[in-house]
């Protein structure tokens, strides 16, 4: 009974620390600083970098959104990097450039090679080496955004004199249940991104909507010390910029014009491979705060899964797990509602309990397997242990 009491005590302690972290995120969200585009002249030149691999179905939508940007063309350049595509991505981009001769677009190509694992970082690094803009904006080839996306990101960059701007990302509305559950879960991740950034300790960012100064990229040597890690083109750079330039150097752009949309995963295998890719970089983190938060989050979700399974054999675990799960849901709900209201997606919150169950499973299982299990990304099979 003594060992059981100790286990219960550890379980409750971890839960308490996790609840405290969520409260701190809520405090950060209360400090939100919305960005308003004033229409004043812009002074910052921008390079939009789009790494694309096997994106023939999506790349033209992304490029058409860029053509419609309400931002001076003389301050903008677009660099698309065809990262070894085996489909018609390069052909589509080349044709688009020919049909829009006045549009400032450059096309780079990394030739496809069946034995080459490749890296998104290498593609972005190649583009930046040939860029001219003071501000680098990165997004994915399968994203959509409004006419004021660039203007909004530049406004935040100029207003706060920041070195990095984190932009909001959301899933495209899809009535499918699995997509809606993912949307609810992803809103929680973005709320943590904004709340932690407002507290001066950004815990996350997303390369689908990210901006950073060329000066800061060069000052921290870009991806030099993590080029061989298959993921993390966004996170490692964020941590290095914050460490070198300080708390105020990274800002979150809370502006609806800045929202970048992407599709949720269509299938469970796609979802699992995406999460394996995200987790694969965790063991390379060096920031102590991020390591502590990641450890507490993993342990709490692991204990919840452990409690659900163990409850079949020892019912008191079900009571404790239910109590802590209800507490987790209640304390996270204001955070989720805050961000869902910003996105206009509060109706998705009716699936919050299903999202909680998904979260418990994938954080516990994928959080462990992602350190050594291979995954597929854009047609490439990647081993997180093996160097690229």
N, C-alpha and C positions, 0 to 999 in steps of 0.2 A: 504493500500500500504506500510505503514511503516513496518508492521509485515512481509510482503513479502520480503522487502528489507533486513530485518534482517536475514530471513531464507536463502536468496541467499548469504548473507555475510558469514553466518556460513558454508554453503555448500562449498563455495570457500576457506575459511580458512582451513577447514579440508582437502580439496583436496591439498592445498599448503603444509601443513605439511606432507601429505602422499608422495607427490612428493619429498620433501626434504629427507624423509627416504629412498626412492629408490635411490636417488643420493648418499647417504652415503653408501648404499649397493654396488653401482657401484665403489665407491672409494675403498671399501674393496676388491672387485674382482680384481681391478687393482694391489693389493698387493699380489696376489696369489703366493704361494711358492710351485712349483711342486716338488714332491718327486721322486727321482730316486733310485732304488734298486741297490746298489753298488756290491752286492755279497760278501761283507765282512762277517766274522763270526758273528752270532747272539749270544747275551748273555742273552736275556730275555726269560724266560719260559712262555708259553701261555696256557690258558685254554679257549677252545671254548665252549660256553654255548648255547645249542639249546633247547628252550622250544617247545614242540610239542603237539598239541591237534588235534586229528582226521585228521592226515596228512598222511594217508597211501598212497595217490597218489603222494606225493611229497618228503617224507623224504629220500628215497633211492637216489634220484638225488642229494640232498644236501650232503649226506654222501659220495657218490662217488666223488663229487668235493673235499671233504676234504681228501680223500685217495690220491688224485693226487697232493696235495700241495707240493710245492718245499720249504720245511722248515724242519729242523731237527726233526725227530720223538722223539728224546730224550728230546726235549724242548717243546713238544706239548702233550696235552691231550684233549679229546673231551668228554663232558658230555651232554647226551641227557636226558631230563626230559619229560616223558610221562605224560602230565598234564590231567589225568582223561579221556583219550580217550575211546570212545565207539566203535572204529573201530579196524583195525589190525595194528595200528601204533607200539605198543609195540612188537608185534610178528615180524614185519618187521625189527625193529632195533635189536632185539635179534638174529634173523637169520643172519643179516648182520655181527654182532659181531662174531658169530660163524664161519662164512666163512672168516673172516679176523682176525685170532687170534693174529697176531702181531700188529694190529692197536690199538693205545692207546685210547680205547673208554670205557666209563662207562655209564651204563643205570640206571636211577632212575625212580621211578614210583609213581605218586600220584593216588591212586585208584579212579576210577570214582564213583561219588555219585550224584544221580539225584536231591538231595535237596541242594547240595553245590555249591555256585556260583563260588568259586575259584578265582584265580588271577594269572596273568602272573608274577607279582612281586614275589609271593610266590614260584613259580616254579624256577625262577632265583636265588632267595635267597637260596633255598635248594641246588642248584647246587654249588653256590659260597661257601657255608659252607663246602663243601667237596672237593673244588678245591685246587690245588697245585701251579697253575701258578702265576707269578708276574703280568701278564697282562691278564685281562678278556676280551675276545671278544665275543660279543653277535650277533646272527643272528637269522633268522626265519627258520622254517623247509621247507618253500616253496620258498627258495631263491636259486640262482645259482651264482657261482663266478669262476674266473679263478684260475690257478695253483699258482699264486703269491699273492693271497689275503692276507694270513697271513703274508708273508714276507714284503709286502708293509705296512701293519698296524704296524708291529713291527719296521720297518725302521723309520716311522714317530714318533713313540713313543720314540725310542732311539735318533733320531736326535735332536728333540726339547726338550727332557727331560720333556715331558708333562705328565699330570695325566689323561687326557682323549683325545681320538682321535675320531673325527667324520668322518665317511667314506661316500663316495658318493653312492647313491641308485638311480636306474633307472628302468623303466618298460621294460620288454621284448618286443621286436618289435612285434607288432600285427597290421595287416592291418585294423582291424575293426575301424570304425570312432570313436566310444565311447572310445576305448582304446587309440587311437591317441590323442584325446582331453585331456584325463586324463594325458597322458604322457607330453603334452605341459604344462599343469597346474602344474604337479608335478616338472617339471624342474625349474619352478619359485620358488617353495618352497625350493628346494635344492640350488638354486643360493642365496637365502636369507640366508640359513644356512651357506654357505661358506663365503659370503660377510660380514655378521655380525660377524662371528667368527674371520675373519681377522682384524676387527675393535676392537677386544677385548671384544665384547658384543654379544656372540652367542645367537641367538633368537630361534633356532630350532636344533633338532637332530633327528636321526631315529634309533630305536632299531634294525633294520634289518642289520645295519652296524655300530657298536659302540664298542669302546675299552676303558677300564679304568683300572688303576692300582688297584690291590687288596688293597694296602696301602691306596689309596684315598677312596675306597669304605668303608673300615673299619673306616677311620678317620671321615667320615661324617655320620656314622651309617647306611649306606646303604639306605634301603627303610623304615627304622623304623617309621618315622613320616608321611608316606603317603601310608602305606601298604593297607589301606582300601579304597583308591581311585582306581577305576576300570581301569584307564589308567595312562600313564605317567612314566613307568619304565625307560624311557630314559630322559625325560625333567626335572623331579624333581632332578634326580641325577646330571645332567649337571649343573643345577643352584646351587646346594649345593657345588659341586666341584669347580666351578668357584669362588664362594663367599669365600671359605676357602683358596684356593691355588692361586688365582689371575688371571689376564688377560691372561697371557701366558700359563696357565695350561691346556687350552682347545685349541686344534689345529685341523684344517681341513686337511684331507689327499687328496690333489689334485693329484691323480695318477690313470691312467686308469687301472692299475693292481688291484686297490683297489675297483673297481666298483662292487657292488652287485646288481644282477638283481632279480626282482620280477614281478609277473603278475599284470596287472591292473584289476580292478573290472569288472566282466563280465556283470553285470546288474546294473540298476539304484538303486534298493533297497540295493544291496551290497555296492554300493558307499555311499549311504546316511547313512547306519549303520556304516560304517567305519568312516565317518566324524563326526557322532554323538559321537562315541567313542573318537575321538581325541579332540573334543570340551569339553567333559564332565569334563575334568580336569582343564580347564582354570580358573574357579572361585577359584581354590586353589593356584594359582600362588602368589608368594610374591615378586618377583623381580620387582622393579618399572619400569625399562626400558621395560621389556617384557609386563608388564601390559599396559603401555602407547602405545607401538607399536600395541598391540592387539586391544586396544580401538580405536585408530585412523583408523586402517585397517577395523575394523567392521563398524565404523561410515561412512567412505567413501563409502564402498560398500552398506551400508544401504541407504545412500542418493542417490546413483545411482539408486537403485531399486525403491526408493520412487519417484525419478524424472521421471523414465520411466512410472510408474503407474499414477502419478499425471498429466503427460503430456496429457493424454487422456481428461482431464477436463480443463487444463490450459496449452496451447501450449508452452509458454515461458520456462516451465520446460524441455521440450524436447530439446530445443535449448541449454540450459545450460548443461543438462545431456550429450548430444552428444559432446559438446565442451570438457567437463571434461573427458569423456570416451576416446575420441581420444587422449587427453593429457596423460591419464593413459597408453594407449597402446603404444604410442610413447616413453614415458620415461621408460617403462618396457622392451621394445624390446631389447635394448643393453644388459641388464642384462640376458634376456632369451637367446639371441644369444651367449653370452659368455659361458654359461653353456651347451647349445645345441651343440656348436662346440666341447667342451671338450668330450661330449658323442658321437659325430658323428651323431646327430639327428637334424640337422638344417632343414631338409625337413619337420619336424613336425610343424615348425613355421608358415606354411601356414594356420594352423588352430588356430592361436593365437586369432582371434576375437571370435570364438566359445568358446574357453577356457575362454576368458574374461567374456562372458555371463554366463557360468557355474559358474565362480568364484563369480560373483555378486550375483547370486541366492543362492548358498550354503553358502557363508559366511554370508549373511544377515539372511537367514531363519534358517539354521542349527546352526549358531552362537548363536541364541536365544534359539532354541528348545533343543540344546544339554545340557543345564543346568538342565533340568528336565524331558526330554522324554526318556523312556527306549529304549535300543537298544540291538541287538543280536551280540554276538561275539563268534565264534567257537562253536555254538550250545548252548551258554549260554545267557539267557536274563538278562540284567543288568540294574538296576535302578540307575542313577547317584546320586540320593538324598540319597538312602539307603546305609548304610555301608555294606561292604562285610563281 
